Amino acid sequence: MNDKTIEDFIDYNIIGYFLVGGGDDKGDDIRMYIWKRKGFSRFLSKHVYGNAYGKDLELLLIQYYVDGPLKAPNMPIKAKIRNYSNKNKDIAVAFPVTPDRFHDAEEPERRRFVVGTTLDAIDLVETRLGKRKLDIDFARLRSDVFTASQEFLKQPGRCDE
């Protein structure tokens, strides 16, 4: 009898993104750096696979609270890590997206913001969960995200092209 399930055959990205707030073009500004054709998630999907980093982390959710006309409720002042869910094997890290950190920045700084917050999230989660006896290969995850980030940062043109 075959013990494999459909999950054994599916590669998924262990890193997910979620936007809260914004309005006008504020949410669209950061959205294109994540999900458009040249967005960071496209580069992550080439290098980062959820089943490659151990069995105790299935999702690292990065939540961007976007400062704009539609104020994000409970917008953190600085990065804030949520609690780890043993049941779902996931954890979230919230980051504020403010004009001085993102909207007023030029193209290269905006890309570095997305990459930097992603790498910061990995570091924060490792610090939070490092003392537990969990099967999570943070070094490999960080390395694969770094590889994807180098391609993302070097690509020519804007992310919305």
N, C-alpha and C positions, 0 to 999 in steps of 0.2 A: 504494500500500500504506500502511496506517495504522501509524505508528511507536509509537503509544501502548500502554501496558501497563495492567493493572488498577490498578497503583499510582498512575497518573496521575489516576485518578478517585476515589481514596479519600483523604479527609481524616483524619488521625490526629493525636493529641496528641503532641507532641514531648517532653513532660514526663511521666514515669512515676514511680510510687511503689512502694516495697517495704518491708515491715516484717520485722524480725528480732527474736526474743525476746519478752519480755513475760510472758504468762501471766496468769491471773485476768482482771481487767478492764483491765489496763494496756494491752494491745494494742488492745482494743476501744475504749478511750478515744480514742486517736489515730485509729483506723480510721474512726470516724464523721466526723471532721473532714476526711477525704480522700474517702471513697467513698460515704457515705450520700447520701440524696436532696438534702440541703443541704450536702454536702461540697465542698471546694475543687475537686476534679477536675471536678465538674459545671459549675462556673463557667469553669474553664479550657477545657473543651470548646466553649464558646460563643465564645471569643476567640483561642485558640491552636491553630494548625494547623501540623503538622510540615513541610508542603511550602512554607511561606511564609518560611522563615528561611535559605535557602541550601541547597546540596546536600551540605555536609560534616558535618551533625549531624542524625541521625535520632532519637536518643533521649538525653535527659538524665535519667538515673535517680537519683532521690533515695531513698536508703536510710536508713530510720529504725531505729536500734538501740535497742530499748525496754528500759529498766531495769525489772525486775520479778522475780517468783518464778522465771521461766525466764530465766536470765541469757543475754544475747546473746553468743555467742562473738565475740571480737575487737572488742568494743564500743569505739569510739573515745572519747577524752576530749573532743575538740573535732572540728569539721568536718574531714573528711579526703577529699581528692579522689583518685580512682583514675586510672589511665592511660587515655588516649584510644585507642580501637580504630579504626585506619584502615580495616580490613576491614568492620567493622559500623557504623562512623560513630556510635559511642556513647561515653558517658562517664558515670561514676557519682560521686556525692558522698554520703558517709556522715555522718550526724548522730546524736549521742547524744540520746535522749529520756529525761530524768531527772525525778524528782519536782519538784525545784526549778525546772526549766525548763518543765515541762508539767503533770504530774499534779496538783500542788498549786495550779495556777493556776485562775483563774476563766474563764468562757466567752470573754470578749473577748481575754484574754491567750493562750488556747489557739489561737484563730483567728489571732492575730498571729504565733504561733510557726510555724504551718504556712506562712503567707504569707512571713514573714521568712526561713525556711530555704529556701524556693523561690527567692526573690530572691537570697539569699546564694549559692545553688548556681550561679545564672547568673553572678554576679560572679566566683566562684572559677574557673569554667570559662573565662570570658573571659580572666581573668588567666593561666591555664595555657596556653590555646591562642592567645592574642592575637598572639604573635610569629610564629606559623605563617601561611602564606599559605592559609588555609582560607576557604571561602565560607560564612560564618555571620554572620547579621545579629543580633548581640547586642542592639543598641539597639532594634530592632523587637520582638524576643522579650521583652525587659524591659518595654517599653511595653505590650505585649498582656497580659503577666502582671499588670502593675500595674492595668490596666483591670479584669481579672477579679477581682483582689484587692479593689478598691474595692467591687464588688458583693457579694462574699463577706463582707467586714467589716461592711457596712451591713445585711445581711439580718436580719430579726427572728427571734427564737426560737432554739432550740437546733438543732444540726446533726443530731440524731437524731430530730427530729420528722417 
